[in-house]
């Protein structure tokens, strides 16, 4: 569906809450209170990297997760609002853009139900980090600007994109919105959402919004906790391996470094986890837990808190 031919919608805002068909509200406790004056002035688009609308809403409304957003949009166009649009949500994490940091203080966060980056399989299917497989017709192959090789990405649905555009247009009419950006633009060293499957430039053009030139910055200063990325060729630890099914944890430390093996002696890679990010625990070895987020790695268990016995991304 071209963005230039968006259907009319009945969406409206009443006292900072969305009203319309296929709209529901489920309150999240994860907020820093009201925006200051002249905010919000920015919209940040994310993908959930989850398996369903409901499972992502469950995570974003859990007090233990430490994350939230203002809206989650399902693949059928349903919208779940989690916070009033005059309240600060916890969606941006460590972020910087156009000379400002902590974009949570200035932005409305919109999460789209989407599996994110997928891995190709030998059988021609494509697999998400949580194990669901997708047909080629459900993916696009594209180069992400924050990556150096081509990747495969879960497509957004037409109604999902149209609903996102209609919601953004409504928000622009009610707040001094001047910038529409992706999470990948405010945290480029650690985020790739909403990814190349989302028509960001077309939506900016429709809304007549810009995106300022990205300033260079680093997120590696002061990172003193460790996560180790699993290598296929490294020797297995002598510690007992415990396979875990369905356990979930959130990061309790402010930051966790990504490393290339299950100890602090391995070299760092680019990915860094932030406080509140949700991880699936795959197995444990001594004081290390093998976890899956958008990649697979090893994390010291003293820096995570288990939040569920069932993976909330699985519907």
N, C-alpha and C positions, 0 to 999 in steps of 0.2 A: 504494500500500500504506500504510494508516494506521500511524503509529508505535505505536499502542496494540495492534496485532496483529502485532508482530514475531515471526518464526519463531525457534525455538530454534537456536542455533549451537554448533559445537564449538570455537570460538575459545578459546584459553587463552594465558597468558603463562608462559614458562619462562626464567628468568634474563634477563629484559627483552627476550626475543624472542618474537614471535607464532608460535603453532603452530595449524594448522588447515587445512581444505581450501581450495584456491585461494589459499594464502599462499606467497609466495616471499621470499627475502632477497637483495638486491643492495647491497653495502656502498658508502656514500658517504664520500669522504675529507674532506668538508666538515663539520667538527665542532670545537667548542671544548672538548671533553672532558666529564667527568662533571658532572651537576647538583650544586649544593650541597645541603645538608640541607634537608628539607621541600619540595623541588622534585622533579618538576614538580607544580604545583598548578593549571594552566590548560591547556585545549585550545584551539588556534586552528585554525579551518577555513578552507581556501583553495580556489579553483579554479585549475587549471593554466594556463588560457588556451592550451592546446595541442590538437593534433589526435589524439593517441592516448596510451594509457597508457605504451607502451614509449618513445615519443619524449620524453615528460616525464621518465621515469625516467632516460633517457640524459643529459638536461641536469642533473638533480639529483644525478647521480653523477659528473659531470665535474669534475675539479679546477680547470679553467679557468673554470667558471661561477660559482663562489663562492656557490652556493646549495644548500640541501638541505632535507629534511623527514624526519620519522620514517616516514610512511606515504604511499603513493599508492594510491587506490582507483579501479579501472577501471569502465567503464560496465556491465560484466557482473558486477561484484561481486568481481573478483580484487583481492587486496591484495599490494602489494610493499612490504616493509619495507626502509628504507635505513639506519637507525641503530638501535641498541638504545635502549630507552626511558629508560635512565639516562644517555644522552649528549645534549649540547646540539646542536641542529640550527640551520641558518642559514635560517630561513623567515620571520621577522617583519620583518627589516630595521629601519630607524629606526622606533621604535614607542613608544607611551606609553599607559598605561591605569591607572586607579585609583591614581594617584600613583606608579606605577612606570614606568621606561623600560627599553628593551632587553628586550622580552618573550621573546626567545630563551632567556634565563637561567631562565625559569620555566615554559616551556610545551612541550607536545607539538604538533607541526605535522602536520596531516592535509591532504593535497592530493587534490582530486577531479578526475578527468579530465573536463573541461568546457571548451567554447570560450569561455565568458564572454559579454560583451556583443556583440550582433550588429547589423549595419547593414541596414536594409530596402533592397531593390532594386526597381526599376521592374517587374520580372517577377513580383513577389510572393514571391520567395525572400528569405532573410536570410543575410548574408555575415559570416564571421569575419574577424579581422584578418589571418589567414594564408591567406585566399582560399577556404576551403571554404564551400559554400552549403547552407542548411538549409531544410526545409519549415516552413510556419507551425505545423504540429502539433508541431514540435520546439522551439518557443519559447513564452515567455510575454511579455506586455507589462505592464510594471510600473514604478513610480517608485522609484528607488533613493533612500534617505534622504540620501545624499551628493551627489545631483544635483538639478537643478531642472526637468527635463523627463522625460517618459515615455521608456522605452527598451525594447529587446527583448533577451531573455536566453535562453541555451541551457538547456533543461530538464535536470535530473538524472533518471536512471532510478530506478525504484522499488527495484530490487535494490541500487543504489548507495547510496541513502539508508538502506535497511534495514541494509546492511553497515556504513555509517558509524555508525549508532545502536548496533549491537551492539558495535563496536569501542570506542566512547566509553563504553559501559556497563562493558565489561571494564576499561578504563583507570581508571575511577572506583573500581572494586573493588580495585585494586592500588596506587593512588597517592592522595594527599590532594587530589584534584581538587575545586575549589570553583567554578570559573568556566569557562563555555563561550562563546567569542566568535569573531567573524569577523575576518579580516584588515582588513576595512573599518572595524572599530571601533577598532583599535589604530593605524591609519595612515589616518585619514579624508580627509586632503588629497591622497592619491595612490593609494588602493586602493579597489576596489569589489567584492572577492570575500569570501565566496562569492556575493553578490548576492541579489536578491529571489526567485530561483527555488529557493533552499534554505530548508527549513522550520526555521529556527533556533529560533524560539520554541517550536514543538512539541517539538523535541529537548530544549531546556532543561527543559520541563515533564516530559517522560518521565524525564529523569535527575535531576529536582529540583535543578537547578543555576540559579544566577543570573548576572547580568551587572551589574557595578557601574556607577554613573552616570559617563558619560564626562566627563573633565575637558578643558577647552579648552586647546589648545596649538598651536604653530606649528612647521612644519618648514622655514621659509624662511630662518632665521637662518644666516648663514655660507655660503650657497650661492654659490660663486664660479666655477662652470664652467657652460657654456652648452649647451642643446639648443634648436633652433628648430622650432616646429610649423609645418608647411607650410600656407599659405593658398592656396585655389584661385585667388584673384585676383591674387596677387603676381607681379611680372614675373620671368621666368626669369633666372637668373644668366648672365653672359657667359662664365663658366668652362665648360670642356668637361664634358659630362655622360657618365658611364660607367655603363651599366646593368649591374647585378650580379644574378646568379641563384644562390640557394642559399648565400650567405655569411652567417655568423652571428658576432656579437660580444657580449662582455659589457662592462659599464661598469667601467672601471678607476679612475675618480675616485670620491671618497667621495659626491659628489652632482653631478648635472647639472640645471641649470635648463631649463625648457621655455619657449621663446619663440615668437613668432608669425611668424617669418621666419628665413632662413638667415644671420643675423649677430647679433652682440651688441647691435646698435642697435635690434632689435625688442623690443617690450614683452613682459613675462613673462605666461605663463598659469599655471594651477594645477598642472599635472602636474610632478613632480620625479622623476627617476630616481635610484636608489640603487646603490651599488657592488655588482656581481655580477648585476644584472638583465640578462636576455638579450634581444638585439635582432636582428632580421632586417635585413640591409643590402640596400636596394633599388637605390640608385645612389650615385655620388659626384660631387661638384663641387668641385674644388680640395681644400681642407682640410676640407670638410664631407661628411658621409655622410648620405644620406636613409635613415632607419631606420623600421622598424615595430615597435611593441610592442603596446599595446592601442590606440594611435593612431599617426599617421605624423608624423615630424618630421625635423629636421636636427641632427646632432651633430658637433662637432669631433672628427676622427679621432684626435687625440692623447690623448683621454680614453676610448678603447675598445680592447679587445684582441680580435682575431678568434679564434674558438675552433673553427671547423669550416668546411668547404667545402660542407656540406649542412645545410639547416635542420633542427635536431633536433626541432622540433615537428611535422614532416611524417612520418607513418608510412609 
